[in-house]
Structure formats: structure tokens, C-alpha cells
Amino acid sequence: MQKILTIELLDILINQGYRYCLSRTTTIVGEDADICIMLMPVKRRPLLKTLPQKFDTYFRIDAEPLQMAKGVDETIILVDLSEIYANGAMN
């Protein structure tokens, strides 16, 4: 499940113990955006050398993602919650 990044969603994730977000940036063809940033929340600090293959970097959840939630021109920012839902954390 993917959701648009909002400050409220970040607050929920922080309260559930998530501290970092893996990030993947791709270009898209869309009317409202040219870039899509996909974030996946994680609780532990990832190692840059061993990020999952589809991700290119990570951020502290209360830094860059907080700024992104306030809006970035021509960019869609999504949060991949599939792992969280699969583990039953967001019922």
C-alpha cells in the first residue's frame, strides 16, 4: 500500500518507532510531477553499502521527509506502507 506523504502520516510513523526512511527517486511522466520519490520507513539505521537493491539512499524520518511533506514542486512523494501493513502495525 502506498500513501501520499503528509506530516500527519510522519507523526504516526514516528510514534510507532520508525526513525529512518529508505528512498528511491525515479523520473515519471505526469501532468503534475516529473519526479517520484518513494520512501519506506524503517526502525533501524540502514547501512548505505547494504541498502535493498531498489533504494538509493536513506534519510532520518524527522529531517528530509519532514521537509518533503511540506511540498516539493513537480514531485510526488509516496510512502510504501506494505511492510508495515504486512506486519500488522497499522491496523
C-alpha positions as CSV (number, residue, x, y, z in Angstrom):
1,M,0.0,0.0,0.0
2,Q,1.3,3.4,-0.9
3,K,0.1,6.7,0.5
4,I,1.0,10.3,-0.2
5,L,3.4,11.7,2.3
6,T,1.8,14.1,4.9
7,I,3.0,15.5,8.2
8,E,0.2,13.5,9.9
9,L,1.5,10.3,8.4
10,L,5.0,11.1,9.5
11,D,3.8,11.7,13.1
12,I,2.1,8.3,13.1
13,L,5.2,6.6,11.9
14,I,7.5,8.4,14.4
15,N,5.1,7.5,17.2
16,Q,5.3,3.8,16.1
17,G,9.1,3.9,16.4
18,Y,10.2,4.5,12.8
19,R,13.4,6.6,12.7
20,Y,14.6,6.4,9.1
21,C,13.2,6.2,5.5
22,L,14.8,4.3,2.7
23,S,14.4,6.4,-0.5
24,R,14.2,5.7,-4.2
25,T,13.9,8.6,-6.8
26,T,12.6,8.0,-10.3
27,T,11.5,10.2,-13.2
28,I,7.9,10.0,-14.3
29,V,5.8,11.5,-17.0
30,G,2.8,13.2,-15.4
31,E,0.8,16.3,-15.6
32,D,1.6,17.5,-12.0
33,A,5.1,16.0,-11.5
34,D,8.3,14.9,-13.2
35,I,9.8,13.1,-10.2
36,C,8.5,10.4,-7.9
37,I,10.2,9.8,-4.5
38,M,9.3,6.5,-2.8
39,L,10.0,6.3,0.9
40,M,9.9,3.2,3.0
41,P,10.0,3.7,6.8
42,V,12.4,1.6,8.9
43,K,13.1,1.5,12.6
44,R,16.9,0.9,12.5
45,R,19.6,2.9,10.7
46,P,20.3,1.2,7.4
47,L,23.9,0.7,6.1
48,L,24.4,2.6,2.9
49,K,26.5,-0.3,1.5
50,T,23.7,-2.8,2.0
51,L,20.5,-1.0,1.1
52,P,17.9,-3.1,-0.6
53,Q,18.5,-3.0,-4.4
54,K,15.6,-0.8,-5.3
55,F,16.7,2.0,-2.9
56,D,19.4,4.5,-3.5
57,T,19.7,6.3,-0.1
58,Y,18.0,6.9,3.2
59,F,17.0,9.8,5.4
60,R,16.3,10.4,9.1
61,I,12.5,10.5,9.2
62,D,12.4,13.8,11.1
63,A,14.7,15.6,8.6
64,E,14.3,15.4,4.8
65,P,11.0,13.6,4.8
66,L,9.5,16.3,7.1
67,Q,10.6,18.9,4.6
68,M,9.2,16.8,1.7
69,A,5.8,16.6,3.5
70,K,5.6,20.3,3.2
71,G,5.7,20.1,-0.6
72,V,8.2,19.9,-3.3
73,D,7.5,21.4,-6.7
74,E,6.9,18.9,-9.6
75,T,7.5,16.0,-7.3
76,I,5.2,13.2,-5.9
77,I,6.3,11.8,-2.6
78,L,4.8,8.4,-1.7
79,V,5.3,6.2,1.4
80,D,5.4,2.5,0.9
81,L,3.5,1.0,3.9
82,S,3.2,-2.5,2.6
83,E,5.8,-3.9,5.0
84,I,4.1,-2.2,7.9
85,Y,0.6,-3.5,7.0
86,A,2.0,-7.0,6.4
87,N,3.4,-6.9,10.0
88,G,0.0,-5.7,11.3
89,A,1.5,-2.4,12.7
90,M,-1.1,-0.1,11.1
91,N,-4.5,-1.8,11.6
